[in-house]
Amino acid sequence: MSGDRPARSRGRVAVAATLALLAAACGETADEQPAAANQAQAASVGADKDPVIAAALRDQIMVDPKLVQQANADTLRPPAQPESLGLPPENVADAAFKAEAGALKTAPAASDKCPQCAAARRALTLGALAASQGASANCVRNTAYSANWANRLPQSVPLYPDARVTEAAGADQQGCALRVVSFVSAAPPQRLLDWYHTRTSEAGYRNGHGMEGADHVLAGTRPAAAFMLHVRRRDGGGTSVDLMVDDAR
């Protein structure tokens, strides 16, 4: 009896191992069993022969601590620093305003006598500027300030395309048609002088050009109307402009 006990034990272990294998195979079809075995064998062989694969399988999975607590898997990582809201240099657009051959008429040659230059430079308000350039006292007295006046310039003396208006005023009461606008432009002074000379001369104005130091004034008249353009180069590039139009028609 005692001699048969080890043999029976070994027999029970063999039967148990066989039953375990059969139970594991019950969930797979005949085709899947060899395929699974082949895949496991291929993975084992590949990992043994390829050190890159082996290292990748053994390395620890890396996670981003900034995103691990977020439920949305598609969430973007926040920027490392706040977005810069700085403006580009004011002369960044200078290259866009190079003179085009034949596109504009050249402004008249500048005279070294320019009383309008000094008057425009001394004016502290747009109303004072209009008065210094000969606008009627009645119109100056009725001048109102609003950026909307920049949109009400006559077609003969329009606002320059890239103008950034800083202040505007005007008067329409009692026969007045006064517009005064201050703006800055990325264009150089000569470009502005040529552009306004071209537009106004085509509208029937007869123009003159005066210069005193860094100040230029282009002024013109036609029946019952006058305009004045005061330009000066800005230290950082571009041009500061004061534009006055008195068109009573």
C-alpha positions in Angstrom: 0.0 0.0 0.0 2.7 2.4 0.9 4.6 1.6 -2.3 1.6 2.5 -4.5 1.0 5.9 -2.9 3.7 7.9 -4.8 2.6 6.4 -8.1 -1.0 7.4 -7.4 0.0 10.9 -6.4 2.0 11.3 -9.6 -1.0 10.1 -11.5 -3.3 12.6 -9.9 -0.9 15.5 -10.6 -0.7 14.5 -14.3 -4.5 14.2 -14.6 -4.9 17.6 -12.9 -2.4 19.2 -15.3 -4.2 17.7 -18.3 -7.6 18.9 -17.1 -6.2 22.5 -16.7 -4.9 22.5 -20.2 -8.2 21.3 -21.5 -10.1 23.9 -19.6 -7.9 26.7 -20.9 -8.4 25.5 -24.4 -12.2 25.3 -24.2 -12.6 29.1 -24.9 -10.6 29.0 -28.1 -11.4 27.5 -31.5 -9.2 25.0 -33.2 -7.8 27.8 -35.5 -7.2 30.2 -32.6 -5.2 27.8 -30.5 -2.2 27.5 -32.8 -2.4 31.2 -33.8 -2.1 32.3 -30.2 0.7 29.9 -29.5 2.6 31.2 -32.6 2.1 34.8 -31.6 3.4 34.2 -28.1 6.4 32.3 -29.5 7.1 35.1 -32.1 6.9 37.8 -29.4 9.3 35.9 -27.2 11.8 35.3 -30.0 11.5 38.9 -31.3 12.1 40.3 -27.8 15.1 38.1 -27.3 16.7 38.9 -30.6 15.9 42.7 -30.9 17.3 44.7 -28.0 15.2 47.8 -29.0 11.9 45.8 -28.6 13.2 44.2 -25.4 14.0 47.6 -23.9 10.7 49.1 -25.0 8.8 46.2 -23.3 10.8 46.5 -20.1 10.9 50.3 -19.8 8.5 52.0 -17.4 5.5 53.8 -19.0 6.0 57.5 -18.9 3.1 59.9 -18.1 2.8 63.7 -18.0 2.0 64.8 -14.4 0.3 67.9 -15.8 -2.2 65.9 -17.7 -2.7 62.7 -15.6 -5.5 64.3 -13.6 -7.5 65.4 -16.6 -10.4 63.3 -17.9 -10.2 64.5 -21.5 -7.5 62.6 -23.3 -7.4 65.2 -26.1 -6.7 68.1 -23.8 -3.8 70.3 -25.0 -1.0 71.2 -22.7 -1.2 74.8 -21.4 1.5 77.2 -22.8 4.7 77.5 -20.8 4.2 81.3 -20.6 1.5 83.9 -21.1 0.8 85.0 -24.7 2.7 88.1 -25.6 0.4 91.0 -26.5 3.2 93.3 -27.7 2.5 95.3 -30.9 4.9 95.1 -33.9 7.2 98.1 -34.6 5.4 101.0 -36.1 7.7 101.0 -39.1 7.0 97.3 -39.9 4.8 98.3 -42.9 7.3 100.8 -44.4 8.2 98.3 -47.2 4.5 98.2 -48.3 4.5 101.9 -49.1 7.5 102.1 -51.6 6.7 104.5 -54.4 5.3 102.8 -57.5 6.5 104.3 -60.8 3.7 106.2 -62.5 1.2 105.5 -59.7 1.3 108.8 -58.0 2.1 112.4 -59.0 5.1 114.0 -57.2 4.1 116.7 -54.8 5.3 120.2 -55.8 8.8 121.1 -54.7 8.9 122.5 -51.1 9.3 126.2 -50.4 11.5 127.2 -47.5 8.8 129.7 -46.5 6.1 128.0 -44.5 4.1 130.1 -42.0 1.5 127.4 -41.9 4.1 124.9 -40.6 4.8 127.0 -37.5 1.1 127.7 -37.0 0.2 124.0 -37.2 3.0 123.1 -34.8 1.9 125.7 -32.2 -1.8 124.6 -32.2 -2.7 122.6 -29.1 -6.2 121.5 -30.2 -7.9 120.7 -33.5 -10.0 123.7 -33.1 -6.9 125.9 -32.7 -5.4 124.2 -35.7 -8.4 125.0 -37.8 -8.4 128.6 -36.7 -4.6 128.9 -37.4 -5.3 127.7 -41.0 -8.0 130.3 -41.7 -11.2 128.5 -40.8 -14.1 130.9 -39.9 -14.5 131.8 -36.3 -18.1 130.6 -36.4 -17.1 127.1 -37.6 -14.3 126.9 -35.1 -16.7 127.9 -32.3 -19.2 125.1 -33.3 -16.5 122.4 -33.6 -17.4 119.1 -31.9 -15.0 116.3 -31.2 -15.7 112.7 -32.2 -13.7 110.0 -34.1 -16.7 109.7 -36.3 -15.7 112.9 -38.1 -12.9 110.9 -39.7 -15.5 108.9 -41.6 -17.1 112.1 -42.9 -14.2 113.5 -44.9 -15.2 114.5 -48.5 -14.2 112.1 -51.3 -11.9 114.7 -52.8 -9.7 114.6 -49.6 -10.2 111.1 -48.1 -8.5 109.4 -45.2 -5.2 107.7 -46.1 -5.7 103.9 -46.4 -3.6 102.8 -43.4 -4.5 105.8 -41.1 -4.8 105.2 -37.4 -7.0 108.0 -36.2 -6.0 109.6 -32.9 -8.4 112.5 -32.8 -11.1 114.0 -35.0 -13.4 117.0 -34.9 -15.8 118.9 -37.2 -18.7 121.2 -37.7 -21.7 121.1 -40.0 -23.9 123.9 -38.5 -24.7 127.3 -40.1 -23.1 126.6 -43.5 -19.9 124.9 -42.1 -18.3 121.8 -43.6 -15.2 121.6 -41.5 -13.3 118.4 -40.8 -10.0 118.2 -38.8 -8.4 114.8 -38.3 -5.1 113.7 -36.6 -3.7 110.3 -37.5 -0.5 108.3 -37.8 0.6 106.2 -40.7 3.3 103.7 -41.4 4.1 105.4 -44.7 7.0 107.9 -45.0 6.1 111.6 -45.3 6.9 111.9 -49.0 4.5 109.1 -49.8 1.7 110.9 -48.0 2.5 114.2 -49.7 2.5 112.5 -53.1 -0.7 110.5 -52.4 -2.7 113.6 -51.2 -1.3 115.8 -54.0 -2.5 113.2 -56.5 -6.0 112.8 -55.0 -6.6 116.6 -54.5 -5.2 117.8 -57.8 -7.5 115.3 -59.6 -10.4 116.8 -57.7 -9.5 120.3 -58.9 -7.3 121.7 -56.1 -4.3 123.9 -56.8 -1.6 122.9 -54.4 1.5 124.3 -52.8 4.1 122.7 -50.6 6.1 124.4 -47.8 8.7 123.0 -45.4 10.2 124.2 -42.2 12.7 121.8 -40.5 11.0 118.4 -40.2 7.5 119.9 -40.8 5.8 119.8 -44.2 2.5 121.4 -45.2 0.7 120.6 -48.5 -2.2 123.0 -48.9 -4.6 123.7 -51.8 -7.7 125.6 -52.8 -10.5 125.4 -55.2 -13.7 127.5 -55.4 -15.4 127.5 -51.9 -13.1 124.8 -50.6 -9.6 124.4 -49.1 -7.5 121.7 -47.4 -4.3 121.6 -45.4 -2.0 118.5 -44.8 0.6 118.9 -42.1 3.1 115.9 -41.9 6.1 115.2 -39.8 8.3 112.1 -39.5 7.9 110.1 -36.2 11.0 109.2 -34.2 10.1 105.5 -34.3 9.2 105.5 -38.0 6.1 106.4 -40.0 4.4 109.8 -40.0 2.2 111.9 -37.8 -0.5 113.8 -39.8 -2.9 116.6 -39.2 -5.5 117.0 -42.0 -8.0 119.9 -42.3 -10.7 120.2 -44.9 -13.1 123.2 -45.2 -15.5 122.4 -48.0 -18.6 124.6 -47.8 -20.2 123.1 -50.9 
